[in-house]
Amino acid sequence: MKTNKLNKDMWKNCEKTSSKIFNNIKHENIWNAWKDVNNWNKWDNNINISEIKDNFQKDAEITLTYNSQKTEKFILSEVDDRKSFTIKKSLIGAEVFKTYSIEEVQDGLKITMILSIKGILGCIWEKFIGENVFSSMQEEVERVVKFCSE
């Protein structure tokens, strides 16, 4: 019987994870850019307006208006100061969780992204939006790293 090795970027149970190690970038710079939600549009050229109600803490509401004029609301569902945060968006029959974590490792700064789509219709939503959302998360990480290294 032949077995396949699981690729770290494959979907598994409506969840996808990817990590990348960056050199010559400071942990504090990335974390500060992430928690400064009102200025996400400075490093993410797809966002026109970004706003947070309250501080960067659990249950704070984030509103993003994209250049396409589409507006989305998210909730900060988890914040582990200087380590990770998760934003949540509710869909019909599912919830989307986007988690970003940061960790200093021997080779540099490791940034991990996890996209989870949970709920009765989670795996159906994964088929419709999963790859696009995950791809945009990877692009967001590249943009914030570039912004913080300038």
N, C-alpha and C positions, 0 to 999 in steps of 0.2 A: 504494500500500500504506500503510495506516494503522499508525502505531506508537504505543504507549502509553508514557508516561513512568513509570519505576519509582518508586513511592512508597517513601520510606525505611522505612515500617513494614510493607512487604510481605514475605512469605516468599520466600526465594530459596535454592535448594539446601539445604533443611532448616535455614535460618538466618534469623533476624529481628533487625533492628537498629533502635534508636530513640535519639534524643538530645534532651535538653532543657537549656535554659540557665536558671539560677536566679540571681537578684540578691540582694544583701544576705546572703550566706551565705559562711562562711569554709571554704576548702579543707581546712584542718587539722581543723576540727570534723567534717566529713563523714568524712574518712579515719580519724580517731580512733574515731568511732562504728562504722564498718565493721570495724576491726580488733579492737574490743572485743567479740568474739563472745559471751562469757559474759553480756553485757548487751544482746544484740539484742532480747530480749523487752521492754526498756524503751521502745523506739521502734517495735517491730512488734507490734501487738496481736493478731496471729494466732499468735504464738509464746508458748508457756507456759514452756519451758525451752530454753536454747541453751548448748551446751558445746563447747569446743575442747580437743583433746588436743595439748599442746605449744603453741608460740607461733604467731602469725599468720605462717606461712611455708609454703612449698611442701611438700606431702605431709602436712600436718596434717589430722587427722580432725575433722570438725564433725558434731555430733548435734543435730538440732532436734526438739523435741517440740511439736507444735501443740496449740492449745486443743481440737481434736477428738480428742486423745490419740494421733494418728498420729505415729509417729517415723520420721525419715529420717536417713540418714547420707550425708555428702558428704565429698569430699577437696578440699583447696585444691590445685588442679593448677598454678596460676601465681600469683605475687605479684610485682608490680613496685612497690616501696615508694613510697607516696604518689601512685601513678598508677593502678593497676588491680589487680584480682584476679579469679580464675576459680575457681568451685567446680564439681566434677564429681560426677555421680551415674550409677552403672551400672544399666542396664535390660537386659532380655533382648534381645540382638541390637543394642544401641545404648548410647551414652553421651550424657548431657545435660550441656552446658557452659553455665553462666551466668556471663557476664563483666560486670563493672561497672568503668567507668573514669571518671576525673575529670580535668578540665583547665581551667585558668584561661584564659579568652578575653576579648576586649575588652568584650563585653557582660555578662560575669559568670562564673559557674562552670558549665561544660558537663559534664553527666553523661550517659554513653552506656551503654546496656545492649545486650548481644548474647546471644541464645539460639541455641545450635547443638545440633542433635541429629544425631550421627554414628554410622555403623555400618550394617550390612547391612539392619537394620529401621528405620533412622533416620527416613525419610520417612513410614513407617507410624505410628511413635510421634508424629511431628509432627501427624498428623491427629487422634490421640486426645487428646494432652495439650498440644500446642504453644501454642494460643491462651490456655488457662488459665494455663500457666506464665508466658508472656510478660506477660500482664495482671497477674499477681501481682508480677512484677519491677518493672513500672511503679509499682504501688501501694507497694511497698517503698521505692522511691526517694523518692516523695512523703512517706512517713512519716518517713524518716530526715532529710530536709530540714526538715520541720516540727519534729522533735525538736531538731535542731541550731540552729534559729533562735529557739527559745524562751528 
